[in-house]
Each structure stands twice: as C-alpha cells, then as structure tokens.
C-alpha cells in the first residue's frame, strides 16, 4: 500500500510540473525608434520592457507602407530588427543590449528580443 501511495505522489508531482504555466520573461529597459507619421512629421516610438522570444510589429506603422528607422536598444537583451513584418525575410540586423543602435539607414518593421 505504501508503494502505491508513493507512486501516486510522484506521478502527481510530475503532472503538476507540466500544468504550471511558464512565467513570461521580458527584456528589461526601453527600445526606441523613429518614424514619420501620416503628416510626414518625425515621431519617436518606445517599447518598454518588451516580451522576449515574441515577434513585435512596430505598432505605429503596422498598417502603413512606411518603415521605422534609427533603432536603439537600451534593454538588457539582444534585439534583432527586421525590415519586413512578422520577423521574416533576409533583411535583419542584431543590436547588442544596453545601448546598441542603428543609423537612419537601418529600417525596420518588426523586432524580436532574445
């Protein structure tokens, strides 16, 4: 009987480990970029503590046919910026954590943090 109870306890513990949801991690800090709005005025955008491992479309330009530019990664995670949406395509560039940045010629539509 004791063996059966011990076995059930172990099985229950293992099952519990698989049912507890994993905590989402985030890159701590700010990721900034620039873009032109529909009136062709320069705007600044910021992602604060963005989630890690999740593709993020630049929200201000997601529905327009324009690109953001001059990204700056002041988070504690590496950021990979993509010229295309959905973090797809061959046009991408990696920005180091804590101050990695790009020039006005580095265009982006999406980003993912490691």
C-alpha positions in Angstrom: 0.0 0.0 0.0 2.8 2.4 0.8 4.5 1.8 -2.5 1.2 2.6 -4.3 0.8 5.9 -2.3 4.5 6.9 -3.0 4.0 6.1 -6.7 0.8 8.2 -6.9 2.6 11.1 -5.1 5.4 11.0 -7.6 3.1 10.8 -10.6 1.0 13.7 -9.2 4.1 15.8 -8.7 5.3 15.2 -12.2 1.8 16.0 -13.6 1.8 19.3 -11.6 5.1 20.3 -13.0 3.7 20.1 -16.5 0.5 22.0 -15.7 2.1 25.1 -14.1 2.4 27.7 -16.8 5.8 29.1 -17.5 6.4 32.7 -16.5 6.9 35.1 -19.4 10.2 36.8 -19.5 10.7 40.2 -20.7 13.6 42.3 -21.9 14.0 45.0 -19.2 14.5 48.5 -20.5 13.5 50.6 -23.5 13.7 50.0 -27.2 13.3 53.3 -29.1 12.9 54.1 -32.8 11.8 56.9 -35.1 9.2 57.1 -37.8 7.3 59.6 -39.9 3.5 59.9 -39.3 0.9 60.4 -42.0 1.6 64.2 -41.9 5.3 63.4 -42.5 6.2 64.7 -39.1 9.0 62.9 -37.2 7.8 60.9 -34.3 9.5 58.8 -31.6 8.3 55.4 -30.5 9.2 53.3 -27.5 8.7 49.7 -26.4 9.1 49.4 -22.6 10.1 46.0 -21.1 9.1 44.2 -24.3 8.4 40.4 -24.1 11.3 38.1 -25.0 11.0 35.5 -27.8 7.9 37.1 -29.3 7.8 38.9 -32.7 6.7 42.5 -32.2 5.4 44.6 -35.1 6.2 48.3 -34.7 2.7 49.3 -33.7 2.6 52.9 -35.0 3.5 51.8 -38.6 1.9 48.3 -38.7 -0.9 49.5 -41.0 1.2 51.9 -43.2 3.6 51.4 -46.0 6.4 53.1 -44.2 9.4 51.9 -42.1 10.7 52.9 -38.7 14.4 53.8 -38.5 17.3 54.5 -36.2 16.5 51.9 -33.5 18.3 52.0 -30.2 18.3 49.0 -27.8 18.5 50.1 -24.2 17.2 46.8 -22.9 19.2 44.0 -21.2 18.5 41.6 -24.2 19.8 41.3 -27.7 17.3 42.7 -30.2 17.0 41.6 -33.8 15.3 44.0 -36.1 13.7 43.0 -39.4 13.0 45.1 -42.5 9.9 43.0 -43.0 6.9 42.4 -40.8 6.4 39.1 -38.9 10.2 39.0 -38.1 10.6 37.4 -41.5 12.9 37.9 -44.5 16.6 38.1 -45.1 16.9 41.8 -44.1 17.7 41.8 -40.4 20.2 43.2 -38.1 21.2 42.4 -34.5 21.5 45.1 -31.9 23.5 44.4 -28.7 21.9 45.0 -25.3 22.5 48.2 -23.3 23.0 50.7 -26.0 23.2 49.0 -29.4 21.8 51.3 -32.0 21.5 51.8 -35.7 21.6 54.8 -38.1 18.8 56.5 -40.1 19.5 53.9 -42.9 18.7 50.9 -40.7 15.0 50.4 -41.4 12.7 48.1 -39.5 9.1 46.9 -39.3 9.4 44.2 -36.6 11.7 43.2 -33.8 12.3 40.2 -31.5 14.2 40.1 -28.2 16.3 37.2 -27.0 
